[in-house]
Amino acid sequence: MLAGDWYCCLDPEIEALRQTAFDAVHEHNTLHPAARQGAGPKLAALLGTFAPNALIEGQFHCTYGFNIHMETEAFMNVGCVVLDSARVEIGARSMLGPNVQIYCADHHRDPVKRGQLIERALPVRIGADVWIGGGAIILPGVSIGDRAIVGAGSVVTKDVPADAKVAGNPARVIG
């Protein structure tokens, strides 16, 4: 999975990792906001990187947690979903609006293998000072450059250059 090779997502070892993440996410989402601080204790400890002043609002969901790397002052608003079967980097001071979804899982194109739950994981990179509007979806393997803006509701299927503004489905450069 971490090497980007094809794998079965129902592997027992992978399922155990998901259960650890689900426990941490549950604690995070049920803690009083004052007790949660930037992230619940179990979630903060699980994340690959959780820098000072990073913040994840409640009703968050992730698959594994340890693949998520949030730099200084990175922010995820309510309802964000990160399906982190591969590395997910969120740069310093980047802001994700409500209900932003980041997907790393890429399912097999062959219907027989897809039916056997064969998938691979592709990393997602979000640079520094990026703003992603609410409800945007970031697909597997996408990189978003520093200072880019992604419009609300956009579906990002390709890399976004630094300083670009993109919107739409599929997202395309608008400025």
DRENVO-892097 format. One record per residue (C-alpha): x, y, z; residue in one letter; residue number from 1. Coordinates in nm, 4 decimals. Last residue first. Example, Ala and Ser with C-alpha at 12.3 -4.5 7.8 and 13.67 -1.06 7.14 Angstrom:
BEGIN
[atom [1.3670, -0.1060, 0.7140], S, 2]
[atom [1.2300, -0.4500, 0.7800], A, 1]
REM end
This chain:
BEGIN
[atom [-0.7202, 3.2986, -1.2940], G, 175]
[atom [-0.9791, 3.0399, -1.3907], I, 174]
[atom [-0.7589, 2.7284, -1.4124], V, 173]
[atom [-0.9618, 2.4110, -1.4397], R, 172]
[atom [-1.1381, 2.1882, -1.1882], A, 171]
[atom [-1.3283, 1.8963, -1.3394], P, 170]
[atom [-1.5837, 1.9838, -1.2317], N, 169]
[atom [-1.5347, 2.3512, -1.1602], G, 168]
[atom [-1.2807, 2.5834, -1.0057], A, 167]
[atom [-0.9110, 2.6658, -1.0156], V, 166]
[atom [-0.7079, 2.9678, -0.9056], K, 165]
[atom [-0.3361, 2.9351, -0.9677], A, 164]
[atom [-0.0591, 3.0701, -0.7401], D, 163]
[atom [0.1405, 2.7444, -0.7565], A, 162]
[atom [0.0205, 2.5074, -1.0282], P, 161]
[atom [-0.2732, 2.2687, -0.9730], V, 160]
[atom [-0.2131, 1.9015, -1.0511], D, 159]
[atom [-0.5016, 1.7130, -1.2091], K, 158]
[atom [-0.8415, 1.5698, -1.1050], T, 157]
[atom [-0.9538, 1.8428, -0.8653], V, 156]
[atom [-1.3317, 1.8281, -0.8278], V, 155]
[atom [-1.4523, 2.1748, -0.7317], S, 154]
[atom [-1.7371, 2.2316, -0.4861], G, 153]
[atom [-1.5874, 2.5493, -0.3448], A, 152]
[atom [-1.3124, 2.6962, -0.5584], G, 151]
[atom [-0.9513, 2.5806, -0.5201], V, 150]
[atom [-0.7022, 2.8600, -0.4497], I, 149]
[atom [-0.3279, 2.8170, -0.4977], A, 148]
[atom [-0.0751, 2.9796, -0.2626], R, 147]
[atom [0.1741, 2.6935, -0.2925], D, 146]
[atom [0.0993, 2.4264, -0.5508], G, 145]
[atom [-0.1692, 2.1598, -0.5367], I, 144]
[atom [-0.0478, 1.8075, -0.6084], S, 143]
[atom [-0.2902, 1.5333, -0.7176], V, 142]
[atom [-0.2109, 1.1609, -0.6998], G, 141]
[atom [-0.5562, 1.0490, -0.5899], P, 140]
[atom [-0.8470, 1.2968, -0.6280], L, 139]
[atom [-0.9105, 1.6177, -0.4321], I, 138]
[atom [-1.2800, 1.6881, -0.3759], I, 137]
[atom [-1.4045, 2.0362, -0.2899], A, 136]
[atom [-1.7043, 2.0658, -0.0568], G, 135]
[atom [-1.5918, 2.3884, 0.1018], G, 134]
[atom [-1.3219, 2.5912, -0.0663], G, 133]
[atom [-0.9543, 2.4933, -0.0624], I, 132]
[atom [-0.7156, 2.7753, 0.0293], W, 131]
[atom [-0.3432, 2.7094, -0.0076], V, 130]
[atom [-0.0837, 2.8975, 0.2013], D, 129]
[atom [0.1712, 2.6147, 0.1793], A, 128]
[atom [0.1423, 2.3235, -0.0621], G, 127]
[atom [-0.1182, 2.0472, -0.0768], I, 126]
[atom [0.0272, 1.7098, -0.1713], R, 125]
[atom [-0.1771, 1.3961, -0.2357], V, 124]
[atom [-0.0184, 1.0509, -0.2531], P, 123]
[atom [-0.1462, 0.7609, -0.4669], L, 122]
[atom [-0.2731, 0.4375, -0.3122], A, 121]
[atom [-0.3495, 0.1210, -0.5043], R, 120]
[atom [-0.6635, -0.0893, -0.5269], E, 119]
[atom [-0.7781, -0.4500, -0.5488], I, 118]
[atom [-1.1179, -0.5056, -0.3864], L, 117]
[atom [-1.1689, -0.8440, -0.5620], Q, 116]
[atom [-1.4498, -0.6791, -0.7611], G, 115]
[atom [-1.1955, -0.4198, -0.8746], R, 114]
[atom [-0.9785, -0.7084, -0.9930], K, 113]
[atom [-1.2672, -0.8464, -1.2016], V, 112]
[atom [-1.3736, -0.5001, -1.3200], P, 111]
[atom [-1.0236, -0.4151, -1.4512], D, 110]
[atom [-0.9825, -0.0404, -1.3866], R, 109]
[atom [-0.8441, -0.1019, -1.0356], H, 108]
[atom [-0.9423, 0.1420, -0.7639], H, 107]
[atom [-0.7299, 0.4446, -0.6775], D, 106]
[atom [-0.7311, 0.5180, -0.3053], A, 105]
[atom [-0.5735, 0.8529, -0.2124], C, 104]
[atom [-0.8930, 1.0582, -0.1706], Y, 103]
[atom [-0.9106, 1.4015, -0.0085], I, 102]
[atom [-1.2551, 1.5366, 0.0774], Q, 101]
[atom [-1.3386, 1.8927, 0.1808], V, 100]
[atom [-1.6563, 1.8965, 0.3915], N, 99]
[atom [-1.6026, 2.2407, 0.5396], P, 98]
[atom [-1.3145, 2.4476, 0.4041], G, 97]
[atom [-0.9504, 2.3403, 0.3966], L, 96]
[atom [-0.6998, 2.6075, 0.4936], M, 95]
[atom [-0.3264, 2.6021, 0.4291], S, 94]
[atom [-0.1132, 2.7910, 0.6815], R, 93]
[atom [0.1777, 2.5507, 0.6489], A, 92]
[atom [0.1352, 2.2740, 0.3947], G, 91]
[atom [-0.1003, 1.9770, 0.3987], I, 90]
[atom [0.0759, 1.6569, 0.2973], E, 89]
[atom [-0.1191, 1.3345, 0.2434], V, 88]
[atom [0.0853, 1.0133, 0.2186], R, 87]
[atom [-0.1016, 0.7104, 0.0882], A, 86]
[atom [-0.4058, 0.5133, 0.2132], S, 85]
[atom [-0.5152, 0.8464, 0.3534], D, 84]
[atom [-0.8870, 0.8699, 0.2876], L, 83]
[atom [-0.9089, 1.2211, 0.4308], V, 82]
[atom [-1.2614, 1.3428, 0.5063], V, 81]
[atom [-1.3327, 1.6963, 0.6291], C, 80]
[atom [-1.6616, 1.7471, 0.8133], G, 79]
[atom [-1.5820, 2.0656, 0.9979], V, 78]
[atom [-1.2849, 2.2803, 0.8910], N, 77]
[atom [-0.9314, 2.1547, 0.8385], M, 76]
[atom [-0.6539, 2.4019, 0.9228], F, 75]
[atom [-0.2764, 2.4127, 0.8735], A, 74]
[atom [-0.1191, 2.6486, 1.1298], E, 73]
[atom [0.2224, 2.4776, 1.1141], T, 72]
[atom [0.2326, 2.1670, 0.8908], E, 71]
[atom [-0.0153, 1.8830, 0.8698], M, 70]
[atom [0.1143, 1.5401, 0.7636], H, 69]
[atom [-0.1463, 1.2655, 0.7222], I, 68]
[atom [-0.0177, 0.9135, 0.6486], N, 67]
[atom [-0.0384, 0.8089, 1.0161], F, 66]
[atom [-0.4103, 0.8816, 1.0188], G, 65]
[atom [-0.5287, 0.5486, 0.8794], Y, 64]
[atom [-0.8723, 0.5984, 0.7212], T, 63]
[atom [-0.9602, 0.9546, 0.8130], C, 62]
[atom [-1.2773, 1.1256, 0.9313], H, 61]
[atom [-1.3433, 1.4655, 1.0890], F, 60]
[atom [-1.6711, 1.5503, 1.2584], Q, 59]
[atom [-1.4832, 1.7966, 1.4735], G, 58]
[atom [-1.2393, 2.0650, 1.3615], E, 57]
[atom [-0.8772, 1.9828, 1.2845], I, 56]
[atom [-0.6268, 2.2482, 1.3859], L, 55]
[atom [-0.2539, 2.3019, 1.3370], A, 54]
[atom [-0.1100, 2.5459, 1.5926], N, 53]
[atom [0.2117, 2.3508, 1.6344], P, 52]
[atom [0.2650, 2.0751, 1.3781], A, 51]
[atom [0.0784, 1.7450, 1.3537], F, 50]
[atom [0.2963, 1.5119, 1.1506], T, 49]
[atom [0.2346, 1.1436, 1.0787], G, 48]
[atom [-0.0934, 1.1610, 1.2685], L, 47]
[atom [-0.1493, 0.8998, 1.5397], L, 46]
[atom [-0.0439, 1.1099, 1.8406], A, 45]
[atom [-0.2679, 1.4008, 1.7356], A, 44]
[atom [-0.5541, 1.1550, 1.6791], L, 43]
[atom [-0.5171, 0.9922, 2.0211], K, 42]
[atom [-0.4929, 1.3282, 2.1988], P, 41]
[atom [-0.7883, 1.4873, 2.0165], G, 40]
[atom [-0.6819, 1.7516, 1.7677], A, 39]
[atom [-0.5915, 2.1200, 1.7858], G, 38]
[atom [-0.7609, 2.1663, 2.1277], Q, 37]
[atom [-0.9831, 1.8656, 2.1976], R, 36]
[atom [-1.0637, 1.9529, 2.5587], A, 35]
[atom [-1.2023, 2.2963, 2.4671], A, 34]
[atom [-1.3874, 2.1441, 2.1691], P, 33]
[atom [-1.5634, 1.8870, 2.3938], H, 32]
[atom [-1.4423, 1.5468, 2.2833], L, 31]
[atom [-1.6737, 1.3319, 2.0710], T, 30]
[atom [-1.5137, 1.3882, 1.7291], N, 29]
[atom [-1.1561, 1.3461, 1.8497], H, 28]
[atom [-1.2321, 1.0291, 2.0491], E, 27]
[atom [-1.4119, 0.8783, 1.7509], H, 26]
[atom [-1.1244, 0.9728, 1.5194], V, 25]
[atom [-0.8728, 0.8009, 1.7477], A, 24]
[atom [-1.0838, 0.4826, 1.7627], D, 23]
[atom [-1.1364, 0.4897, 1.3848], F, 22]
[atom [-0.7608, 0.5243, 1.3347], A, 21]
[atom [-0.6839, 0.2169, 1.5437], T, 20]
[atom [-0.9575, 0.0250, 1.3590], Q, 19]
[atom [-0.8090, 0.1261, 1.0245], R, 18]
[atom [-0.4684, -0.0136, 1.1243], L, 17]
[atom [-0.6320, -0.3447, 1.2215], A, 16]
[atom [-0.8056, -0.3576, 0.8818], E, 15]
[atom [-0.4702, -0.3109, 0.7064], I, 14]
[atom [-0.3272, -0.6121, 0.8908], E, 13]
[atom [-0.6392, -0.8167, 0.8072], P, 12]
[atom [-0.6144, -0.7405, 0.4303], D, 11]
[atom [-0.9523, -0.6114, 0.3118], L, 10]
[atom [-0.8018, -0.3333, 0.0946], C, 9]
[atom [-0.6391, -0.5873, -0.1354], C, 8]
[atom [-0.3171, -0.4499, -0.2825], Y, 7]
[atom [-0.1787, -0.2865, -0.5995], W, 6]
[atom [0.1573, -0.1170, -0.5460], D, 5]
[atom [0.1957, 0.2465, -0.4377], G, 4]
[atom [0.4809, 0.1622, -0.1988], A, 3]
[atom [0.2672, 0.2500, 0.1053], L, 2]
[atom [0.0000, 0.0000, 0.0000], M, 1]
REM end
